[in-house]
Amino acid sequence: MKHKKKGRKIYTYQARNRRVFSDYHPVRSAIGTAVTLVLIGVIGFVGYNVVGPIVTRLHQEELNPTATAEPYFTETPPLETASETAETVATTSASATTATTFLTTETAETTTTDPFPVRFAEDVDVAYLVAEDALQSLDSVEEAAKKCRENGYRSMILPLKLSSGKLQYASSVDKALACGASNESQLTLREIVNAAKRYNVTCVGQISTLEDHTFPNYFMEGSYVFQDGTTRWLDNNPDEGGQPWLNPFDAASADYLAGIAAEIQKSGFTQIICTGTIFPNFYHSDADLLGNHIEDPARRKEALVSVLNRISDVAPTAGLYADLFAVSQGNEEAFQPADLRMASVYMEIDPGEFTESFTVADQRFDPGTLAFREKLEMLAEAARIASGAHEVIPIIQAAGMSEADIDNAVAILSENGFKKICLHK
């Protein structure tokens, strides 16, 4: 009987490795033991560092329920319930209210509450014209208001629009921004008014109307334009500083000025004085370039009055500035009381200019050699007669006058029924 030959038994490296992990292999037993020891160590470490503090905290609470354990998890805030959220909002609101109250109190503390220095009659409001640079900053506005108060002036006149056409405040009128008359870096009207209020001083605005060289330098509308419609007129040779002017015959001029007056009125200014409502000096030859209407007296007066009435429609407290001496000479074209809708006329009175007799509204006045009191009373009466139904607010030209002379002039005018008086010095 033949035996079947058996093949040679072969052992591979792979087979040997597999056998290492058999249940009874000695290497496997050693690895298992090491893993078990590691797991025991980890469990012990976690138990000591996590469970231990918890047990300690519970033990503290058991011994002393009011004791506050040291906060271990300060970086993770607990979730708020609906009631807790409401309490938080209420607390926040209360804090905000407290902060607002504090700010208000702080403002009240910086506001002067002392009575005005006794200088003029209590029922007389004397407004003082301050320098142009008073509007450069809040500090300069407050300083001007402080000086007005210290000198007994209840109001200060602020030059808001200069004869150059530049505005001295941050305007919201689009065309004022477009032409460069104003910019956002300037003080707002509200800031100016509030700064003056800290000294209980009210603000009167003064604006130059048609004497404006900024708006018509940017826009063709509102400027004097040659009849060909393409050339802007200037008051002199450009090389000699020639400037454009606002044109009262163009409705765009009145609209622009009305927009400025409206924002001033809405910002808390009690009065607006309109100056510079005049024509430039034309040459006769300019009529050939611009049209004959610039030489027609009736049309010129009508154009000027239309601008002022447009302003008055949106700013009822606005009034016309006029010079009594110019009125007596027939040189105030815009002064047309019968057609003017403005309620007030700010009439400048300079007694030194009147040395001879004059006529207004068909009445003759002769200052002659009158003393100061009698002369000022006569001029004030002439201003009233010339202005008709319009309220006259005298402007005293106080250049060269002493403080005693100013006090005397104000007293004379107030005794004659004028309760609003302006002072240019």
Number of C-alpha atoms within 10 A of each C-alpha: 3 4 5 6 6 6 6 6 5 6 8 7 7 8 10 10 10 9 12 14 14 12 10 10 11 11 12 14 14 10 11 10 10 10 11 10 10 11 11 10 12 11 10 12 12 11 12 12 10 10 13 12 13 12 11 12 16 14 12 15 14 11 10 10 10 9 11 10 11 8 7 8 8 8 7 7 7 8 8 11 9 9 9 11 12 12 13 13 12 12 12 12 12 12 12 12 12 12 12 12 12 12 12 11 12 11 11 12 11 10 15 14 11 8 8 18 11 10 13 19 13 10 10 18 20 21 24 26 20 20 12 13 13 18 21 13 14 18 12 15 23 22 16 25 28 20 15 23 21 15 16 19 24 22 25 24 23 27 24 21 24 20 17 16 26 21 23 23 24 18 22 15 16 11 16 22 16 13 17 15 24 22 18 11 8 16 18 16 22 16 15 22 20 19 24 25 16 19 24 21 24 23 27 26 22 23 27 23 29 27 22 25 21 21 26 24 21 16 15 18 17 24 26 23 20 16 13 9 10 9 12 20 21 20 17 13 10 10 6 8 9 13 19 25 28 31 25 26 20 15 15 18 22 24 15 20 21 22 20 22 27 18 17 25 20 13 16 17 20 16 21 28 23 23 20 17 25 20 17 15 9 13 10 11 10 16 15 12 15 17 14 13 13 18 14 10 11 11 14 18 18 17 21 23 24 19 27 24 20 19 27 22 15 17 22 18 19 30 29 23 26 26 20 27 21 13 20 20 12 12 13 18 20 25 23 16 17 10 13 22 19 22 16 23 26 27 26 23 21 17 18 9 9 17 12 10 11 17 15 18 13 9 10 11 17 15 18 11 10 12 9 16 13 13 19 19 16 17 20 24 15 20 28 18 16 22 21 13 12 19 18 26 21 26 25 22 17 17 11 9 13 10 11 9 13 18 13 15 19 26 17 18 20 18 12 12 9 19 18 20 21 25 21 14 14
